[in-house]
Amino acid sequence: MSARELITEHLDLWTGAVTKKSSSGRGSNGKVKLTGVKRLRELILELAVRGRLVHQDQNEEPAALLAEKIATEKAALMQAGAIKKSPKLPEISPDEIPFDIPNGWHWIRLGELVKKIGSGATPRGGKNAYVQSGIPFLRSQNIWNDGLNLQDVAYIPPETHERMANTHVFPNDILLNITGASLGRCTVVPTELEMANVSQHVTIIRTIDPLNRSYLHYLILSPYVQSLVWGRQVGMAREGLSKKVLEQFEIPLPPLEEQHRIVQKVDELMALCDRLEQQTSDQLEAHETLVDTLLGTLTQSENATELADNWARLAAHFDTLFTTEQSIDKLKQTILQLAVMGRLVEPDAGDEPATVLLDQISKQKAKVTCGGRARTFPKVTDEEKPFPLPSGWLFKRLGDLAHVFAGNSFKSQDFNNLSGIRVIKITNVGVGELVETQDFLPPEFANEYSKYVVLAGDLILALTRPYISTGLKVAVCPDTYNQSLLNQRVAAIRPYLDQSFLYKYMQSEYVLGLYKARFGGSGLQPNLKMNDVTNLIIPVPPLAEQHRIAQKVDELMALCDQLKERLNQASETRNQLAEAVVEGALN
């Protein structure tokens, strides 16, 4: 099977194998990794370096003769003083050969193919040596497999560049990141970049003609060499891959003419992968827009009849709409939004109105304050009301509906990780979960700091960085943290009304949007004040309806989770099939 047939006959696998990712990255949709296309690129490169991508021609000069020519050229350069003399590298033993190569190919050390392997350097003065314009100073963040990214390139003065003569970068040099998370990223310097220098986290690989440097670039990007890059740096210091390690790499060398054919074929197939990736990304974005539009019609429905019509329109295409984790997450948010707007369950005229519930809450607050004057909060004005409410509902401030308090600033020396009273820190609060840790305070603090005691069922809200990409950092205090203490920059919310309904409201996109708008564009770290919490506007349904809403939301969320689980299983199957195709092609 040809490489092109391998792509076209398994097109559904390459485009359908996707995995969720946490953040945006270069070259793929912002919310998912196009795993199938990525694996296909790796397969193309691996087939290339094993001699399985293009045909062999027995009439071509074998690679062993090419290696001799390169050795002769290198010796002449050393004799002329054009490059430094280097010791002879050990021959590759049979035990070091990782796979078979075609007749006419040759195993050779990387150091024998190049006239320079050497990392860059830090200019004297470090970052203080940078200037607004001058000679480009390339760092690891500038090196990408598909080219140089010069958006945030640093510059050094020409005189500094001249002092750093040993780390000059020239067109057609290969640059390889040798430290950190970007280890292994590699690119060829374009001919239009006539002059540059490079940091110590990047190594320069300068080939000897007539080696095809594009072949060497693709070889370094292949899974084979990437496994050497990552495998042979394990346990090394921050310096990363040294020259001594790199020059020992075992390189499969094809005849020169075949190198050209390989590069041409890889270029062709990578362009095809680019098109597949773009088409898949476009389809995902179009799907996301369609889901947003149709779900938006639900929350924007002005009455029950319009909502029913819009739901029927969406339900008719349910199987094609909710086919990704992202679309199901958006469906969950729409369910929450409909719930808090009073559009998820049918109202019951027999329910006691919310005013009755508020009277009960007032009496309960009076008991808590021992008959003293409870704190009052501003009345919700008509201008502040975010959406119309059903009959029997009303808007109130969170402070009217719950006991809200912030944590205490305990001293660092008071904490231990062995025993005592459990403490809730800001690091414990996640999106919809409270992460348990072994953080404790002395037992006697229970009485001394009783006003900071948290009970099971309280809602816990992070005040510093209260939201992340996945939502608002609010969680329910579990039984394991009952009677725990609350640390600074965290708030506890002890509702007088149904906790489940309030929790679902706090998880809604509406509340998240309010707090995002509070800090959006400021460039500052979001920090909620207690007034931001207590003054939050809450829609209050009749108590009986709160119970029905919470029950319906739980029911629908469970269905969404089941749907997501089936999707994940199907996605895992596609990924496994893609891996099986790759393994089959290589074996």
Steps between C-alpha positions, in 0.01 A plus 500: 500500500641840400523785749225690317274193513582465869361850549196483274382150596500590871386860465225461761754381757749780443234773512279336764768424759503806727572553868408784731775741597524753783612799304558641159803405299656557163361322198176353634153584614508691830308242707605162357815335373466352153667182623439303182665753269789541745552122505481493120777761476715289731431189291603678179830605657565157646434329166733754339798431727453123475513507120134409449362824361653512151647242264868404502710510182790253501673708229546791739827557679476324840497703819833349611672689216311816597630456855855473364458822300370680808792366706746622235339845494505517881868403513582770245313762704687399816833500314430852373403619849147583386353282776632361826664161498289230659591152623390198299169362622459129579351282228140395547483147638229250392344531847444872446305459175129549589340379174580366155561741213489438123799396292701804404432679830766547769506544879716793610552720808342845486835657586651357179244683282550852635768761537350648815290388795502763769259679729467875520594728787362770727616851411694681769243669722224250418167664418650840572699460179182497289425805284199623301657414165818334386603140437225240564581292808314171463373323811315169546159672474594613148574146379203305360489195278326692221735799508627789709250705700651847523206678664679536834858466380766678704772716346863559596735779383733423204805530725357237738429278201861533386631406846282186483656385174486131590120505517425681175204352313498479122235421238433125467630421849283253689399625846398250769358576844700305757334586835162521669151421378584601141785248483522353151333786312703561188505724192715605205612864493348666191726660241344843557633507859854602413631559851399381849630364829363237732454429873652217699170307491529448124768308313626573150537207258690602185506234229772416249409504132369310314275369782137608451438707815122477454532122528696542823235742629221250432714225652540696825122554512430129451381290795826303474733796566254666738518183711879540507469868592268432792647166602864601515445821696330323792679573825710776349530847648333816370768520228297235316639318199873552473708497184653171612158336518366650176798411284463134602146471358468210253370641169349298211652658187339442158670560164499870412248466214266310730536772764362746244209267417425451870493876564276557199258225609494616864431857386213374285347286776544765769312745276223242479504472881477880521185490287352219709579690818348822368186323375456321832558820696253689278240228548546509877465879506190490279352232725576711808331804343192294413475363855539851648232638271242229566560491876477879502146480360397306811618758754370786284150355466246755622226258602427132557361449149810644334723295730313181408536577128871573533557186705318289239724646229811417701381153604452402136877535447618384843720217368689729262527798733634343819792302368786664694583558866484874440147485358381290794658743746312782328179299523563467875541876533180558303315264734629698799405829337147380423475373857591829667272695263202287599458329164608145572200368697132580495385745770236379744234751599468314829858581604547758772658810339859597570380778732391233750847345484660839561285551810625166630859600423454829689379310807792258470750789475344660807563180697860486379561860607326434834238765428761759403486707188603295197704668230290627210600520135396739220168429335528364144392779266309442177809605303707229670261215429676284239196321355124471552383254766198272515211585730582419861874560458700807607856634507703539822863557596704197601566663837123496567484127432811362664755548774814600310843532661863515394785296645765600747865578433659220699875512554713267290662349810157389626453252215610137501435199276452235768199562726262754651208691348476487124531835325366616164750705302450667165698217341228257611228673298450375145224528243224289648729310735680546828845345474595327825848560642688423820489850647417538869486760777531444877187344665460792743436732204146357476385717793737790447395547136144368517364765262716350223363146541364346179221242498431220254269634230637855510596641162868591473604775259853605404546877530838525327497383138139390553466360150707309247430384146267222617280715725451664839700350786211412730440168674292334771677427828502118535434306820874438536548875555211549745607727790813605311648851507504749213824664393541844340391585142217246518133566578243265649131531408249336736160528327169545680323377185549175307875451471476293183319771302739773614802284415369441150443873459858571610622250238302665220657686210310810614688532831831417333430771242425756773831444673693487173345834402599636841869453415500459122771692319650650818817293470492455878468176690130452582435545872141491623407720794239380747257758361537335159371182663231628736354741241468231232144503362320167546172389337289340775233245399236358736660239724308209347607609152862521615482131587347414161762706317789338688359154432452571128847649464658197670304271270604684183862538613518123555376447144761745371772315691387170350507652153848641563623162624376329183670768290825456691485124450440548126785752484733262682407226254581727204834592657582133557407416141724782375785360711434152360522632143829672587643186657388292204667737257830489689513124564 
